[in-house]
Amino acid sequence: MPELPEVETVVRALRPVLTGKTIDQLELLHPRVTRHGHPHLLEDACRGANIVALSRRGKFILIELENRPTVAVHLRMSGQLLVSDTPLPSPHLRAIFHLEDGPTLNFVDIRTFGTIFLIDGSEPDGYRTLGIEPLSSSFTAKRFGEILEGRATGIKTLLLRQDLIAGIGNIYASEACWLAKVHPALPAGELNEAQVKRLHRAIRRVLSDAVENLGTTLSDFRRPDGEPGQYGNRLHVYGRHENPCPRCGTSIERMVQHGRSTFFCPRCQSQQLRD
């Protein structure tokens, strides 16, 4: 699933292309795209609307319209927003933003998990309950420690909770724990002050580096020009089961936490390491 860096990459690429453009029509091609909300309200809001800004909230892309509700796009597992001169001839094309005097914005989604909806009070709970942005100035080490306090959930699993911290997914949670030398199964509330500070720094560093390298492509993620992200070859542990740890040479191990694969170094991230 595209995480914060991939979504931010898409927003930054689309911002100069779409800002100031007018949507002639939103053409919806699959019913699952609008399972959160009413298709006709979404179509009406987009028809003739001027795009004034693009932004991101967690893993959601926000297309801000002039004097209209904001349009949110959630890519989920396999969604892509691709720019082209004409609609793409893809069997997985789920929606098309037709722009006046501009390119076409194509929403392609193989698995049809992605959604488009309005921020008008009817948005899904997953959007309304989003937690703090990890790259914001308000996400301090002190605030991070308060979020972790008293929680028995394994730290890597807790980092995936979008209602606490918005935007971190499986890839970057594993990477941040490795960088901070924190075992992913350590109960979140048991991290000491030094570990909290290290992990806080690691989260911000990993996410920032991934944004600068245009995200990670493991399978479906593509930038709006169709090109993959460039951060995949910089991953230290994620997807590198049985490869040597780049820090100590120990074989990377894989375990399953709440149905998700976690990759870690059993030496660098030993549960016995407390500082």
C-alpha positions, 0 to 999 in steps of 0.5 A: 500500500502506498504510504506517506512518502509515496502519497507525498510524491504523487501530490508533489508531482501533480501540484504543478500540473493540476493547480489552476486547472478546471475539471470539465467532468469526473467520469466514474467507471467502477462502483467500488470507487465511490463506496464511501459517499454518493457518486452523483454528489461527487460528480456534481462537485467536480463538474466545472470546479477549479482546482486551487491546491493539492495536499496530503493528509496521512495516506490521502491525496486531497484535491482542493476545489474553489468554493466546493468540498475537497475531493479525497483520493485513497490509493489503498493497495494498488491505486495509481493517479497517472497523467496522460494526454488522453484517457489510458487504454487500461482495463483497470481504469476506474475513474477519469478526471477530464480537465479543460485545456489540460491533461487527463488524470486517470485513476487506475486500480487493479484491485479496486480497493481505492476510493474517491470521496468528498470531504463534506461530513460523510467521509469514512471513519478512517479519514475523520480519525487520523492522528498526528502527522509524523513530519509536522512540527507538532510531532515532537519526541515528547508528543511521541512518548505521550502516544506510547505511554501505557500501551502494551501493543508491540511498537511496530504494530502500534506505528501502523495505527493511523488514528495515532500517527497518520501515514506510516505503513508496514515498510517504513515502520520496519525501517524506522525500528531497525534504524533506531535499534528497537525490537519491533515486538517490544511493547510500546509503553516499555520503550525508555526515554533514549529509545523513544528519542531514537525512534522519533528521529528514525521515523522522521529521517526514514520518511523524509529520505523516502520522500526525497527519493520519490517513494518505494515501488515494490509492485504497483506504486507508480508516480503520475508519469508512470515511473517507479519510486527510487527508494527501494534499493535503499531499504535496509531490512524490509523484504530482505529476509535472510540477507545480511544486516547492513549494520552488523552482518547478521541475517535479517529475520522475518516474523508476522505481527497481526497478519503483517510481515515484519523484518528486523535484525535479531542482533541490532534489535535484540529485546535485551538492548535497552539503550 
